[in-house]
C-alpha cells in the first residue's frame, strides 16, 4: 500500500530518472567507452549548469509564466564576475554578491513588468532578453574580455571520480530549493498563485509580489549559472547562454512541472536535466546534424508540454 502511494505521488519522476538511465545505457552501447569515469564527470558538470538555470526557470513556470531572458542574464553573470575580479580569487568576496544582486535586479525587472504592469510573461522576457543583450554588447563593444578566477575554474572543472564539484554544489542548492518549494510557506504561496490567482488573492496572498519574487530568483540563478559556466569554458563569449533558453524550459516540462502553473516538483526538474543532457550526448554520439538535433529537441518539448497540460486538465476535472 505504501509503495502504491509513493508510485501515485512520484511515479512520473521515477520514470523520468529511469528514462535518463536507459538513455545513458543506450548511448554507452552505441559508443563504447562513453560511460567512463572522465566522461561521466563531464556529464555531471553539464547537468549541474543546466540544473541551476532550470531551477530558476521552475519558479516562474510554477506561477504560470516563463522566463525567456535567461540567455543574457546568464552572459551578464559571467562577464560581471570576470570584469570585477580580473582573475583574482581575493576579489570574489565582493564580486560574487554583486553578480547575484545583478541577477536579482534583472529578474525583478521582468517580474515588475509582468506582475505590476501586466505585460505577458513571454513578451516581457523576450523584450528584456534583447535589452540585456544590447546592454552587454554595448558595454563590451562586442569584444569578450576579462579573466575568470582560478577558484571558479577549479569549481567548474574539478571533481572526484565520476562526479564534478559543480554537480555536488548543484545538489546542495537543489536541496535548499526543494525545502523552499515543498516545505516552506513561500512554496505553498507559489503553487497557489499558479493554481488560481483569484483564490490566492482572496486567501490574502500578495500575488504580484510572489510573481516578482519568482522572476527575481530566476534571474539570480541564471547569473550564478553564467558565472560558474564561464569557469567551465575558461573563455567568455557573447551568446554563451543561448542554449539554456529552451533547454531550461524543456527540463522543467520533461520533469512533470505543468507549464500552465500550479503543479509539479523540482525533483522532477532535476530528472528532466538528466534526460536533456544525456539525450544531447546520444544525439552527438549518433552524429546527427545541428538541424536534426533541434528538431528532436522541439519534438521532445512538444510532447512534454502536451503531457503536462493534459495532466493539469485531468487534475481540474
C-alpha positions in Angstrom: 0.0 0.0 0.0 2.8 2.4 0.9 4.6 1.5 -2.4 1.4 2.3 -4.3 1.1 5.6 -2.6 4.7 6.5 -3.4 4.2 5.5 -7.0 1.0 7.5 -7.4 2.7 10.6 -6.0 6.2 10.2 -7.6 5.7 7.7 -10.4 6.3 10.2 -13.2 9.5 11.4 -11.5 10.8 7.9 -11.1 10.0 7.1 -14.7 11.9 10.3 -15.8 15.0 9.2 -13.9 14.6 5.7 -15.4 14.4 7.2 -18.9 17.6 9.0 -18.3 19.3 5.8 -17.1 18.1 3.9 -20.2 19.3 6.7 -22.5 22.7 6.5 -20.8 22.8 2.7 -21.2 21.8 3.0 -24.9 24.4 5.7 -25.7 27.0 3.5 -23.9 26.2 0.6 -26.2 26.2 2.9 -29.3 29.5 4.4 -28.3 31.6 2.0 -26.2 33.6 3.8 -23.5 31.1 6.7 -23.3 30.3 5.9 -19.7 33.9 6.0 -18.5 34.8 8.0 -15.3 36.1 11.1 -17.1 33.1 11.4 -19.4 30.6 10.8 -16.6 32.3 13.7 -14.7 31.8 15.9 -17.7 28.2 14.9 -17.9 27.6 15.7 -14.3 29.1 19.2 -14.7 26.8 19.8 -17.8 23.8 18.6 -15.8 24.7 20.9 -13.0 24.9 24.0 -15.2 21.5 23.2 -16.8 20.2 22.3 -13.4 20.9 25.8 -12.0 19.2 27.5 -14.9 16.3 25.1 -14.8 16.0 25.6 -11.0 15.5 29.3 -11.6 13.1 28.6 -14.5 10.9 26.4 -12.2 9.8 29.4 -10.1 8.1 31.5 -12.8 6.7 28.4 -14.5 5.0 27.3 -11.3 3.3 30.7 -11.2 2.0 30.1 -14.8 4.7 32.2 -16.5 8.0 31.6 -18.2 11.4 33.4 -18.4 13.0 33.6 -21.9 15.6 36.2 -20.8 17.8 33.6 -19.2 20.4 33.6 -22.0 21.7 37.2 -21.5 21.2 37.2 -17.7 23.5 34.1 -17.9 26.0 36.0 -20.0 26.0 39.1 -17.8 26.7 36.9 -14.8 29.9 35.6 -16.4 31.0 38.9 -17.7 30.4 40.7 -14.4 32.5 38.1 -12.5 35.4 38.4 -14.9 35.3 42.1 -15.0 35.0 42.6 -11.3 37.7 40.1 -10.3 40.2 40.5 -13.1 41.0 36.8 -12.4 41.9 37.4 -8.8 40.4 35.0 -6.2 40.6 37.5 -3.4 38.1 39.8 -5.2 35.4 37.2 -5.3 34.3 38.2 -1.8 32.5 41.2 -3.2 32.2 40.1 -6.9 30.0 37.1 -6.2 27.4 39.1 -4.2 27.3 41.7 -6.9 26.7 39.1 -9.6 23.9 37.6 -7.6 22.4 41.1 -6.9 22.6 41.9 -10.6 20.7 38.8 -11.4 18.1 39.6 -8.8 17.7 43.1 -10.3 17.4 41.8 -13.8 14.8 39.2 -12.7 12.9 41.8 -10.7 12.7 44.0 -13.8 11.0 41.1 -15.5 8.8 40.4 -12.5 7.7 44.1 -12.2 6.7 44.3 -15.9 4.7 41.1 -15.6 3.1 41.5 -12.2 2.6 45.2 -11.8 2.4 46.5 -15.5 0.5 43.4 -16.8 2.8 42.5 -19.7 2.5 38.9 -20.8 5.5 36.8 -19.5 6.7 35.7 -22.9 6.6 39.2 -24.4 8.2 40.8 -21.3 11.1 38.3 -21.0 11.8 38.3 -24.7 11.9 42.0 -24.8 14.2 42.1 -21.7 16.4 39.5 -23.2 17.0 41.9 -26.1 17.6 44.8 -23.7 20.2 42.8 -21.7 21.9 41.7 -24.9 22.1 45.3 -26.1 23.5 46.5 -22.8 26.2 43.8 -22.7 27.2 44.2 -26.3 27.2 47.9 -25.9 29.4 47.9 -22.8 31.8 45.3 -24.1 31.7 46.7 -27.7 31.1 43.1 -28.8 34.6 42.1 -27.7 34.9 39.4 -25.0 37.2 40.3 -22.2 38.1 39.6 -18.6 39.7 36.7 -16.7 37.9 34.1 -14.7 39.3 33.4 -11.2 41.1 30.1 -10.8 38.8 29.1 -7.9 35.8 29.2 -10.2 37.7 27.3 -12.9 38.6 24.6 -10.4 35.0 24.6 -9.1 33.6 24.2 -12.6 36.0 21.6 -13.9 37.3 19.7 -10.9 35.8 16.7 -9.2 36.3 13.3 -7.6 35.8 10.1 -9.6 32.8 10.4 -11.9 31.3 13.4 -10.1 32.2 17.1 -10.6 32.4 19.6 -7.7 29.8 21.7 -9.6 27.4 18.8 -9.5 27.7 18.5 -5.8 27.2 22.2 -5.5 24.0 21.9 -7.6 22.7 19.1 -5.4 23.2 21.2 -2.3 21.4 24.2 -3.8 18.7 21.8 -5.1 18.0 20.6 -1.5 17.6 24.1 -0.4 15.3 24.9 -3.3 13.2 21.7 -2.6 12.8 22.7 1.0 11.7 26.2 0.0 9.1 24.9 -2.5 7.9 21.8 -0.7 8.1 22.7 3.0 8.1 26.5 3.4 5.1 28.8 3.3 6.7 30.6 0.3 6.5 27.5 -1.8 2.8 26.9 -0.9 2.1 30.5 -2.0 3.9 30.0 -5.3 1.8 26.9 -6.1 -1.3 28.7 -5.0 -0.7 31.6 -7.4 -0.1 29.1 -10.2 -3.3 27.3 -9.5 -5.6 30.3 -9.2 -4.6 33.9 -8.8 -8.1 34.9 -7.8 -8.3 32.3 -5.0 -4.8 33.4 -3.9 -5.9 37.0 -3.6 -8.9 36.0 -1.5 -6.6 33.9 0.7 -4.5 37.0 1.5 -1.6 36.2 -0.8 0.2 39.1 -2.4 0.1 37.7 -5.9 2.1 40.5 -7.5 4.9 40.2 -5.0 5.0 36.4 -5.4 5.3 36.7 -9.1 8.0 39.4 -8.9 10.0 37.2 -6.4 9.7 34.2 -8.7 11.4 36.1 -11.6 13.9 37.7 -9.3 15.0 34.2 -8.1 15.2 33.0 -11.8 17.4 36.0 -12.6 19.7 35.3 -9.7 20.1 31.6 -10.6 20.8 32.5 -14.3 23.5 34.9 -13.3 25.0 32.3 -10.9 25.0 29.7 -13.6 26.6 32.0 -16.1 29.4 32.9 -13.6 30.1 29.2 -13.0 29.8 28.2 -16.7 32.4 30.9 -17.5 34.8 28.9 -15.4 33.9 25.8 -17.2 34.8 27.2 -20.7 37.6 29.4 -19.3 36.8 31.9 -22.1 34.0 34.4 -22.2 31.9 34.7 -25.4 28.7 36.6 -26.3 25.7 34.3 -26.6 27.1 31.6 -24.3 23.7 31.3 -22.6 21.6 30.8 -25.7 21.3 27.1 -25.5 19.9 27.3 -22.0 16.8 29.3 -23.0 14.7 26.4 -24.2 16.8 23.7 -22.6 15.7 25.0 -19.2 12.1 25.0 -20.2 12.4 21.5 -21.6 14.0 20.2 -18.4 11.1 21.6 -16.4 8.5 20.3 -18.7 10.1 16.8 -19.0 10.3 16.7 -15.2 6.5 16.9 -15.0 6.1 20.5 -13.9 3.0 21.9 -15.5 3.8 24.7 -17.9 0.4 26.3 -17.1 1.5 26.6 -13.4 0.5 25.2 -10.0 1.8 21.7 -10.0 4.9 19.6 -10.2 8.1 19.1 -8.2 11.6 20.5 -8.5 12.8 16.9 -8.1 11.1 16.3 -11.4 13.0 19.2 -12.9 16.2 17.6 -11.7 15.3 14.4 -13.5 14.5 16.4 -16.6 18.0 17.9 -16.6 19.5 14.4 -16.6 17.3 13.4 -19.6 18.2 16.6 -21.6 22.0 16.3 -21.2 22.1 12.5 -21.8 19.8 12.9 -24.8 22.3 15.6 -26.1 25.1 13.1 -25.7 23.1 10.4 -27.5 22.4 12.7 -30.5 26.1 13.7 -30.6 27.2 10.0 -30.5 24.9 9.2 -33.4 26.4 12.1 -35.4 23.1 13.9 -36.0 23.4 17.4 -37.5 22.5 20.5 -35.5 19.3 20.9 -37.5 18.2 17.3 -36.7 19.1 17.8 -33.1 16.9 21.0 -32.9 14.0 19.1 -34.5 14.3 16.3 -31.9 14.5 18.8 -29.1 11.4 20.5 -30.4 9.5 17.2 -30.6 10.6 16.3 -27.0 9.5 19.7 -25.7 6.2 19.5 -27.6 5.4 16.0 -26.1 6.4 17.2 -22.6 4.2 20.2 -22.8 1.3 18.1 -24.2 1.6 15.6 -21.4 2.0 18.2 -18.6 -1.0 20.2 -19.9 -3.1 17.0 -20.1 -2.2 16.1 -16.5 -3.2 19.7 -15.4 -6.6 19.4 -17.2 -7.3 16.0 -15.7 -6.5 17.3 -12.3 -9.0 20.1 -12.7 -11.8 17.7 -13.8 
